[in-house]
């Protein structure tokens, strides 16, 4: 199909959420799913002129939708001068091609839309590599389409197309070669990340990673905790690239705070794999803050989605002691609901906050402090200032919370696992004075 045969412009979009029989057990209402898809489209500034759900009794291999639904949508496209249809469901290459033919307009599925967002938002070299790998893997199966190309003029990956785009014809061999190269470059990213982690372990500064559903408020919380200026906006996938800052807790304990890409329901498996290098920061974190938007009507379903992705990474949120729930956007709740949530948080151990107003942030810092020393003994040890081996041992195996030197001694307050403390006292000729955990 030539560009001249297509209707409308790609910025005028129609968002369609098919409701299939297997969706009956979905915790979310179809309308909430549709709203999320519209939000995804808005994240890249598409003009959504129509949005609707369509029930599909029997999915068709050729078009997914039934014949009547295809004709009905075709009429709406013609009437609204629509240049792009977003189908909020995975489409096979054949289904995508057939719908484009029947509707005489561009069609992308949920995966294509998410990739387009990622392509426009990634800023770091690592993020761009990860997105390109996922996009090319997706693209490779869709070379049957006449407009398959990467667009180089406006960011993104060209799944939307548009006038004036620079078309680059790519065959499977070229894509496969590029994929091999990207995997090699990402392996180098992983290796470099591993070296950075080893360097941090020698300091050592514990890593606290923020995870959560997209738009749960992670970047706003990151900014609140770190005093940083990370892009934080009420948009899905506002943050794609990992951001790390060193911050000091009220106890004078230094930590590294890490912001990560938001999770989302039905995140394509290829994207999870492509972003594994970024998510390795989560896997290696000392504490994982699961930030939830408690004002969202689907907050429980979103929690399940995030916990599902964590499980894919080998982290069971229900049993892994590193995971803490942070109940965000308290300010958006009516007073009665807010008080109910605070009571619930006290019972379950969750931390209720508003990253926007700062309410509850002190409680969160205290909870992180307590979690850092859980299972550890905090001791004070006076060491000969010339005994570099003993001092290095404590920095390597423990967490030095405070240090003050005089002419002859280094006075250290250190958090140590009981086994490591016993090893230290057995190896070096010093005594340890136990401190209260709150110190």
N, C-alpha and C positions, 0 to 999 in steps of 0.2 A: 504493500500500500504506500503510495507516495504521500509526501506532506500535504500536497494540494487537495488530496481526497479527504483529509481529516477535518473535522469540524473544530471550531472554537480555538481557544488558546489554553496552554497547559496550566495557566494560573487559575483558570475557572474550573473548579473541581466538584465532582459528585462523589460523596463517600457512601459506600454501600457495605452493610454488615450482614452477611448471610447467616441465618440461624439454622443449623443442621440438626438432624435427630440426636446426634451424640452430645449436643450442647445442652440437652435437658438437665443433665447433672451438674452443669456449670453453676458455681456459686454466685456469679454475677448475672444481673439482668441484661438482656440484649441491648436495652437502651443505654445502659452504662458502658457496655462494650462500644456502642456506636459513638458515644460522647468521647471516649478515649481516642478512637480513630480520628475523630474530628480534631481533637487536640494535637495529635501527631501531625496532621496536615497543617494545622496552624503554626506548628513549630518551625516550618520552613516557608511561612508566609503565603500559603496557597489561599485563594479566595474560594472557600467552600460555599457554593451557591445552593446545594441541596444535599441532604443526608437522610438515609432511611434504612430500616432493617427489612430483610426479605426472608420469609420462611421457606426453607427448601426441604420438601418432603422426601424426595429421592434425588440425591446428587447425580448429575449427569457427567460422565467421563469427558464429554466434548466441551462443555461450557460451565460445569458445576451447577448453574442455575437451570430451572425449567424453561421451556420455550416461551411460555406466556410471560415470565418475568424478564426474559431477555428482550422481548418486544416492548414491554412496558418501559423498561429502562431506556431503550433506544428512542422512544418517543420523548421522554423527559430530557434526554441529551440534546435532541434536535431543538426542542422548545427553549432550552436554557442556554444554547450556544456554549455547551460544555466541551472543554478540550482534554479533560483528564478524568478517568474514573478510577477511584481507589477501592479495591475489593478487600475488605478487612478479613482476609482468609488466605491461606496458601493456595496458589494457582499453579497447575502444571504448565509447562511451556505451551502445550497444545491448547489448553483452556484459555490461556492468555492470548494466544494468536487468534483463536476463533472469536473471542469476545471483541478483540480489536476489529476484526473483519465485520462482525455483525453491527457493532456500534459506531464504526468509522471514526474512532478516536483512540487515543492512547489509554492503555490499561496497565496499572501496576497492582501487585498484591501487597499484603502487609509487610512481607520481607523486603520487597523493593522499596517501600516507603521508609522503613526503618534505616535501610542502607543509605538512602538518599539523605536522610537527616544526619546520619553519622558522617557521610562524606562532606557535608557542608560545615559541620561543627568541629571536626578533629583539627587541632592546631599543632600539636607536637609531632615530631617525626615518627615517634612510636605509634601514636594514635592513627596517623595517616597510613602507616604500614598495615596496621591491624584492619582498618576499614577496607583498604584496597584488597587485601587477601580475601576477606569475606565477600566483597563485591564481585571479584573475579570468579570465585568459586560458584557464586549464584549465576553470574553472567554466562559461564561456560555451557550451561545446559540450555541456554536460551538463544543460541545462534541461529535458530530457525526464523527469527524475527527480522524484518527488513530494516528496523531502526536500531539494531544492536550496535552500540558504540559508547565510548566514554566521552563525555562532553567536557571540554577543557576551558570554557570561557567564564563559567559562573560558579565554579565549585560544585560539589556533589558528584554524582556518578552518572548523570545523564539518563537515568531511568525515566525522568519526566520529559526530557527533550525540550525543544523550543527553537524559535526562529534564530538564525544566525549562528547556530551551534557548529563547532568544528568537529566533523565526523572522522573517526579513525576506525577503519575496518580491521577487525581482529578475528583471526581464525583460532580454532581450538589449540593448535600447536603453539601459537604465540602466547595465548593465555596460559597454557600449561607451563611454558618456559618461565613466564613472569611469576606464576604461583610458586614454582620451585625457588626462584630467586628471593621472593618475599619471605618464604619460610626460613631460608637461610639467614636473612637479615633479622627476622624476629628471634631466631635462636640466639643471635648475637646480643639482641636486646635482653633476652632472658639471662644470658651469661653475665652481662654487665650489671643487671639488677641483682643477681646473686652475689657478685663482688661487692656491690654497695651494701647489701644486707649484712654480709660478713664484716664489712668495715663498721657498720652500726653496732653489730653484736659486740665488737671489741670496746665500744665506748663505755657501757652499752646504753642505748636509749630505747625503751620499749616503744613499739608501734601500736597506735590505736587507729583502726580503719573504720571509716563510715561506709555503711552499705544501706540500701533501701530501694524501694520502688521509685521509679523516676518521678520527679517533682515532689518527693516527700519532704524536701527542705534540707537536704544534706549540705549543699553548698552554703546556704544561709547559716546553718549551724557551724560549718567549718569557719566561716568568716567571723562568727560570734566568738568562737573558742580561740581562734588564732590571730584575730585582729587583722585578717588578710582581706584582700579585695578580689576574691575569685568571682567570676561571672555567675551571678545568681539571679534568676528571673523565673517568673511563674510560667514556665514552659516545660514540656516534656523533653527530656534529654538536654537540659541546659548545660550539663557538664559531661564531657566525654573523655577528656584527658586526665590522667591521674595527677593530683596535686598534693605535695607534701610540705609540711611546715614543722619546724621545731618549736614547741611551746612549753611554758613552765606552768605546772599545776600550783595551786595555792600552797602545797606542802614543800615547794621548791624542787619537786621531782620533775625532771625534764622528760618529755615524751615527743615522739614524732607522730603528727596527726596526718592521716592520709584520706583524701576524698577520692571517690571512685565513680565510675559510670553507673547510672541508675539501672535497675532491673525492670523488666516489664513482662507481662504475661505473654506466653507463646513466643518468647524470644527465640529466634531461629538458632538451631543447634550450632550451625556454622559460625554464628557470631560469638557464642559462648566459647567455642574453640579458638576463634581468632583473637579474642580478648583475654585468653588465658594468661598471657604475659602480664597484663595489667592486674588481673584478679589474683595473681600469685602474691601480691602485696596483702590481699585479704587472707589468703591461706596461711601466710607466715606471720600474721599479726598476733600480738600478745593479747589485745582486746578488740572485739568486733562490736561496734555500736550499730545495731539495727534500727535505723531511723524510720519511724512510721508516721504517716499523716493521719492522725486520729479523727480529723474533721471530714475525711473522705467517706462517702457512704459505703464504699467497697474496701474499707481498711482491712477487714479480716481476710478477704480474698487476696488482697495485695500482700499481706503478711505470708500467706501460704505460697504465693508465687516466689517471693524472695527466699523463703526457706527451702523451696524446691531447687532454686539455682545454687544456693549454698550447699545443699546435699550433693548436687552434681560435682561440687568442688571438694567433696569429702568432709564437709562440716555439717554436723547434725545440730541444728539450733536448739533442739530440746535437751540435748545431753552435753553439748560442748560448753564447758564452763567459761569460755572466752566471750560468749555472745551475751550482750546486754541489750534489752529493749529500751529504746528512747521514744516516748510517745509525744510527738511534735505537733505543733499548730494548736496548742491549748487555747490560744487567744481567739480562735475562730469558733469555739464552742460556746453555747449559751451557759450562763452561770450554773444552772442546775446540773447540766451534763459535765461541766468542768469539775464540779465537786465530786460527782460520781466517779469520774476518771481518776481523780487524785486518790480517792479511797481505794479504787481498784489497783492503782499503781503501788500503794503501800502494801497491799495483800500479796501481789504477784512479784514484787521486786523490780517492776519497771520504773523508769524515771520520766515523769511528766514534765514537759518543758514547752516554752515558746521560743524558738530560735530567733524569731522576729523581734520580740520585746525583751528577751533575756530572762524571762521568768523561768526559774528552775535550773538555770545554768550552774549556780553554785552547788546545788544538790548533785548535779551530774558530775562536776569536778570531784566532789567528795566521794561519790560512788566509784569513780575511776581510781582514785587514790586507794580506797579500801580494797578494790579488786587487785591492784598491783601488789599489795602486801599479803593477800590471802595465801595462807600456807607458808609464808616466809617468817623468819625471825628477824627483828630489827635489833642490831647490836651496835655498841660503841667499842671501838678498838683503837688503842694508842700504839702506833708503829714507829720504830726508828726511821727517821726521815731518809736515812741512807739505804734502807732495806727495800730496794726497788723491786725485788722479786715478790715480796709479800704484798706490796701495794699493787703491783700489776696483777697478782692473783685475784685480789678482791675486786678490782675493776673488771677483770675478765669473767669471773664467776658470779659476782653479786651485783647489786645496784647501789652505788655510792650516793646516798641521799644528802650528805653534807660532809665537807672537809675543811679543816682549819689547821694550818701548820704553824709551828713555832721553830725555834732554832734547832731543837733536837728531835721533835716528834711530829708525826702526822696524825691528827685526831680525826678519825673517820666514823661516820654513822652509816651503817651498811645494812641492806636487806639481803638475806641469804636463805636458801633452802636449808632445812636442818641438816641434811646429809652433807651439803657443801661446807656448812659451818664446822661440822665435826672433822671434815677432811682438812680444813684450814688449821684448826687448833691442833690437829695431830701432826701437821707438817711444819708449822711455824711456832716459835716460842712466845706466844702472846696470849693474853686473856681477853675474853669478851664480856662486856657488861650489857645485859639484856635491857631493851627499852620497850616502852608501851608502843603498840602498833600505831597509835595516833600521832606519834612524834614525827 
